Amino acid sequence: MNALEKWNPFQTSSPWDATLVRRPITLRKILAPTDLTPDGRKAIDYAVALAEHFNSQLTLLHVYPAPRAKDYARKINDYSVVENARTALDSLWLELKKEYPRIDAQLRCGVAAEQIVAAARDLDVDLIVISTHNYSWFTHCLHGSDAEEVFRQASCPILLVRKDEKDFVDIG
C-alpha cells in the first residue's frame, strides 16, 4: 500500500507525512555566510526559510579580510574595520532573531572561502546556503569567486543562491 492509498482526505496530515517518506531530510545546522551587502540578502532569506522549515540552528557568518601591509601604510585602522563589520552583522542578527530565534552569528577574519569552509567544519553544519554575485566573466577571471571556492572545498551540501534567478522560497 503506497502513501496515497493510506491517505484519508479528512485527516489533518498530508499524504506526504515524514513517517511515510523513505529518506527524510534532517537539517540540524545551517550556515549562512554573508558579505553584508543587499546582493547577499536573498541567500540569507533562503537560509532562514529552510531553518524555519526544518527547525534548524542557523548561524550567520561574516568574514572580513585581514589587513595587508599597504593598509597599515595608509594608516587604515584595523579596529574600525572590525567594529564596522561587527555592527553590521549584529544589526542583521537582531533583525532576523525577531523572525527566527534559533539564530546566532559569527565574525571571522581571513580569506572568505577558507573561513567559510573552516566554520562549516567547526560547527558540523549540514548545509551551507551561500549567495553568488552575477559578475561578468572578466571580473570573475580577475577576482575569482568565493562561492565557487567554497563549493570545491566544503564537505557538506551547498545551496548556491543567485540574486536574479527563479525563487522557490516566497521572500515577500
C-alpha positions in Angstrom: 0.0 0.0 0.0 1.5 3.3 -1.0 1.2 6.7 0.7 -1.7 7.9 -1.3 -3.7 4.7 -0.7 -3.2 5.2 3.1 -4.3 8.9 2.9 -7.7 9.8 4.2 -8.7 13.3 2.8 -10.5 14.0 6.2 -7.2 13.7 8.1 -5.3 16.8 9.1 -2.0 15.5 7.9 -1.0 15.3 4.3 -0.1 12.0 2.5 3.5 13.2 2.5 3.9 12.7 6.2 7.5 12.4 7.3 6.9 8.9 8.6 5.9 7.8 5.1 9.0 9.3 3.4 11.7 6.8 2.6 14.6 9.2 3.0 13.5 12.0 5.3 15.7 15.1 5.2 17.0 16.5 8.5 19.0 19.7 8.7 20.1 20.3 12.2 22.6 23.1 11.5 22.7 25.6 8.6 25.5 28.0 7.9 24.7 31.3 6.0 27.8 33.2 5.1 27.1 36.8 4.2 29.1 39.7 2.8 26.6 42.0 4.4 25.5 43.6 1.1 22.0 43.8 -0.3 23.0 41.3 -3.0 23.7 38.6 -0.4 20.4 39.1 1.4 18.4 36.7 -0.8 20.6 33.7 0.4 20.0 34.8 4.0 16.3 34.8 3.4 16.6 31.3 1.9 18.6 30.1 4.9 16.0 31.5 7.3 13.2 29.8 5.4 15.0 26.5 5.5 15.9 26.8 9.1 12.2 27.5 10.0 11.0 24.6 7.9 13.5 22.1 9.5 13.7 23.8 12.9 17.4 24.0 12.4 20.1 26.0 14.2 21.1 28.9 11.9 24.5 30.5 12.0 25.2 33.8 10.2 28.9 34.2 9.3 30.7 37.2 8.1 34.4 37.1 7.2 36.3 40.3 6.9 39.7 40.4 5.2 42.9 40.6 7.3 44.7 43.9 6.9 47.5 43.9 4.4 50.8 45.8 4.6 49.5 48.6 2.3 46.6 49.1 4.7 49.0 49.8 7.5 51.0 52.1 5.2 47.8 54.1 4.5 47.1 54.1 8.3 43.7 52.3 7.9 42.6 51.5 11.4 42.0 47.7 11.7 39.8 48.4 14.8 37.3 50.4 12.7 37.1 47.6 10.1 36.3 45.0 12.8 33.8 47.3 14.5 32.0 48.2 11.3 31.7 44.5 10.4 30.5 43.6 13.9 28.0 46.4 14.0 26.5 45.4 10.6 26.4 41.7 11.5 24.8 42.4 14.9 22.2 44.6 13.2 21.3 41.8 10.7 21.3 39.2 13.5 19.0 41.2 15.7 16.6 41.8 12.8 16.5 38.1 11.9 16.3 36.9 15.6 12.8 38.6 15.8 11.7 36.4 12.9 13.6 33.2 13.9 15.1 32.8 17.4 17.3 29.8 16.8 20.0 32.0 15.1 23.5 33.1 16.1 26.3 35.0 14.4 30.0 34.6 14.0 32.6 37.1 12.8 35.9 35.8 11.5 39.0 37.3 9.9 40.8 35.9 6.9 40.2 34.6 3.4 36.4 34.3 3.0 36.3 30.9 1.3 38.8 29.3 3.7 37.0 30.7 6.8 33.6 29.6 5.5 34.8 26.0 4.9 36.5 26.1 8.4 33.4 27.3 10.1 31.3 24.6 8.4 33.7 22.0 9.6 34.0 23.5 13.1 30.2 23.8 13.5 29.5 20.5 11.9 26.8 22.0 9.6 24.5 20.0 7.4 24.1 22.7 4.7 25.7 25.9 3.6 23.4 28.5 2.0 25.6 31.0 0.1 24.9 33.7 -2.5 26.9 34.3 -5.6 27.2 37.5 -7.5 26.4 37.7 -11.1 29.9 39.0 -12.1 30.9 39.3 -15.7 33.4 36.8 -17.0 36.1 39.4 -16.8 35.5 40.3 -13.2 35.2 36.6 -12.4 38.6 35.9 -14.0 40.3 38.8 -12.1 38.9 38.2 -8.7 37.6 34.6 -8.7 34.5 33.5 -6.8 34.4 32.8 -3.0 31.2 30.7 -3.6 33.0 28.6 -6.2 35.9 28.0 -3.9 33.6 27.0 -1.1 31.8 24.7 -3.4 35.1 23.0 -4.2 36.3 22.6 -0.6 33.3 22.1 1.6 32.5 18.7 2.9 28.7 19.3 3.2 26.0 20.1 0.7 25.8 23.7 -0.6 22.8 25.7 -1.8 24.1 28.3 -4.1 21.6 31.2 -4.5 21.8 33.7 -7.4 20.2 37.1 -7.0 18.4 37.2 -10.3 17.2 33.6 -10.6 13.8 31.9 -10.2 12.8 31.6 -6.5 11.4 28.6 -4.7 11.1 30.5 -1.4 8.5 33.2 -1.1 10.7 36.0 0.1 7.9 38.6 0.0 
